[in-house]
């Protein structure tokens, strides 16, 4: 594989009237003011390697941000000013592996040094740092580093897998998933960055994944509950007030809050690899469910621009 060719990024596509004025980039990719875009990863049978796309919450044709046939681009995270996106890029054989950032419309790619093997980047509210998970021995731990990759500070030291960090609105805490490698259970945890004090948010014995912390100080997450399906739930950071948002006989995962904290975008589907996965929108109270993407594809890991 020629690395230079693999890193080529497609030119932005036109989104028409559904564009967001705050996003940087060519005039034809400008978004309409209240409709802050949603970035996500997509693959399908004809293009089995993931690329990143953006779409207006009002719907329309997704905008291709990357096009890298030999390299996967996944797990996008917006910068707080909406000008850049952090994401995981990896290729076969490990020639490319780690966290990168790019302009909100694609292009101007920059690698984050020291992030080989890392995943699930989360941009801090002040725009200066990125949290991520990284393997240490046989398990994953949570790290935080400046956007330039230094200094990388390890926050967790446990025999469990710690992954999918998400920032509190004030940037003083992170929530994340902790998976017990023996039982397969996963619960949400919270860590205070100044003291590294770790506090459980959800109960042991749960199956809780992919938390996302809203500006309104609520945490949305996906839970495999007694139905056997993954549904969206919301909890306060202190562990109180847990309630279920979705209840369909489907797997709902990767929730991300809208900037105003009123809605969530998430992925529904994926009972097996042949089952398409689409993006949906729902109000935080579980009403007004709307399907956002319809292609015969897997649309994953959406992040709503702040």
N, C-alpha and C positions, 0 to 999 in steps of 0.2 A: 504493500500500500504506500502510495506517495502521500506523505503527511500534508504537504501544501495543498494538494488537490482535495484531500479529505476535509480540510478546514474551510473550503469554499462555502460561502453563504449565499442563499438565493436572494435576488432583489425583492424588496417588499412588494406585496400585491395590493391592489386597490380594494378598500373596504366600502367605498361609497359613502352613504350618509351616516353610517354607524361608526364614526371615528372619534377619538378623544383628544381635545385640543392641548392637553398637557403632555402628550407623548412627543419625544423628540423624533426627528426623522423627516423624510421627504414630505412635501405637502400632500401628496396623494395618499399617504398613510396616516393623515391626521384624524383624530377621533372627535366625536361630538361631545361637548362638555360634560354632561352628567354621566355618560356611559363609559366609565373607566374600564379598560379592557381586561380580559381574563386570558392568561397565558397557560398553555397546557402541552403535554406530550402526546403524540399520536403515532400509531403504526397500524398497518393493515396487511392483508394477504399479499397485495402487490408491492408494498413497501414495508417489509418486515423490520426495518431498522427505524427506531424512533427519531422523529424530528419535533421541533417546537413550533407551535402555532399560537396565534392570538385571535380572540373573537370578542365582539361587543356583547354585553349581557342582553342586548336587544335582539341578538341573533344575526344572521347573515353569513356570508362566506368567510371562513377563517383565513387569516393572513399567515402565510408561511414565513417563519423567522429564520429557520435553518433548513438546509438541504444537504445532508452529508451521507451518501449511500453506504459508506463503510464505517461510519461512526454513529453511536447512539447519543442523543441529546435528551435528557430527562430531568425531572425534579426541579422545575424552574421556581425562582423566588424573586419577586420584584424588589428593587431598591425603593426606599420610602419616598423618593422624589419622582419615581416613575421613569427615570431616564435610562436605567440599565436593568438587566436581568441576570441573576446568578443561576447556574445550572450545573448538572453533572454531565460530563462528556467522557465517553470511554469507547475504545475500539478493540477489535480482536487482537490478541497477542500482547495487550498492554502497551502498545505503542503510544496511545493517548489515554490518559486516565487521570481524572481529578476534576476539581471545580474550576469553572470558567465564568467570566462575565462578558456581556455584550450589550450593545445599544438596544433600546426597547423595540426597534424595528429590524434588528439583526445587524451583523457587522461589528467592526471594531472589537474583535475578540481578544480577551486578555486572560491568561491562565492565572490561577491563584497558587503561588508556590507552596510546596509542602503539603498538598492535599491529595497526593496519590492514594488511592484506596478509599478516599472519603466519599460521603454521599449525603443527601438530604440537606443542602445548604439552606440557611435561613438568615436573611439580611436583617440587621438590627434596626430599631426605630430611628436611631441617630445617623444611620447610613455609613457608619465607620467600621463596623465589624460584621463578620459572618460566623454563625454557629453551624456546626456540622457534626456528623458521627464519623468515626474512623476506627478501623480494626486495631486492636491491641491484643496480640496473641490470638486466642480463639474467640474473643468476644469483641463487641463494638462499644466505644466510649464516646462521650460528648466532649467536643473541643470548641473553642472560640478563638478567632484570630482577627487581626485587622484585615481590611479588604485586600491589602497587598500580601497577605499570608503570614505576616510576622507581627508580634510574637504569637505562636500557637500555644494556647494554654489548655491543658487537659483539666476538665472539670469533674469528671466522675471516675471512680476507682472501685468497681464492683465486679463480682464474677458473673453478673447478668449482662445481657445485651441492652445497651442504652442507645436510642436512636430517635430520629424525627424530632429535633428540637424546634420550639416555637417561642418567640419573645413576648414578654409582657409589654403592655403599652409604654411603660416608663423605662424599659430596658434594664431593669434591675433583677429580673428573674427569667428563667427559662422553664417551660414545661416540656416534657418528652415522654416517650414510651420506654418502659423497662420490661423486658421479656425474660421470664425464667426459662433457661435453656433446658431444664429437666422436665418441668410440667407443660411447657408450651404456653402458659398463661402470660398475659401482659397487662400492666396497669399503668396509669398516668402518674408521673412524679413531677415535682417542682423543685428547682434548685435556686437558691439566692446567690447571686454572683459574688457579692461582697464577702460572704462567710462560707460559701459552698455547703450550706445547710440544705439537706434534701428532705422533702416532706411529701408523703403520699397524697395524691389527689383523689384517686379512685381505689376501690377495695382490691386486696389480694384475691387471686382466684378469678379475676375478670379476664376478658379478652378485648382489651381496649387499645386502639391504634390511632396513629396519624392525627395528633391534636393540632388545633389551630386556635391561637389566642386572639380574641377580638379587641378592638380599641375600647369597647365597653366593658372589658374585664370579665368576659366569659370565654370558656374554652369549649369548642366543638370537637368531637372526635367520633370515630367509628367503633362500634362495639358488636361483636358476635354474641348475641343474647340467647335466651332459651329457645327461640324459634329456629336457631341454626343459621339464620341469616345475619349479615352485618347491617346494622341500622345506624343512623346518625343520632347522637346524643349531645347534650349541652350540660356543662357543670361549671360552678363557680370555682375560682382558683383555690379556695379553702376546702373544696370537696363537697360543699352543700348544694342544694337545689338542682340535683341531677334530674333531667327529664329527657324523654325520647322525642325526636323530631320526625323521623320517618318510620314507616311500619309495613312497607310493601314486602311481598315475597320475592325479594331481590336483594342483591348485595350492594349496599351504599357505602362509599369510602372516599377518602381524600377530601374532607370538607375544607372550604376556605371561605372566610367571612367577606361580605361586601364592606366597603369603606365605612358605611353608616351603621354597620352591625345589625341590619334588619334582615338580610338574606344570606344564604349560603349557596355556593356552587359546589357540586360534588359529582363523583362518577357512580353510575348505576349499571349493573350487569356483571358479566364475567363469571358465570357459574362454571364455565370451562373456557379453554382458550379459543374455541370456535364461536363463543357467544360475544357479540359486539358489546362494547362498553361506551356509553354516551354520557355527556355532561348534562346535568339537570340543575335547575335553580329551585329553591324553596325558601319561604319565609321562615324565620327562626321559630315561629310557633307551629310549623308543620303545614301551613296552608299555602295556596297558590303555587303548587308544583308545576314546573314548566320544563319541557325538554328543550335543551339548547342546541345540541349537535345531533345529526341524524345519519351521518355517513356510516357505511359498513366498516367500522374501524374500532380501534381501542383508544379512547380518549381519557387520559389519566393525569393525576397530580396537578390539577388546576390551581392557579394562584391568582386571586383577584387583586388588581392593582390598588394600592392604598389611596 
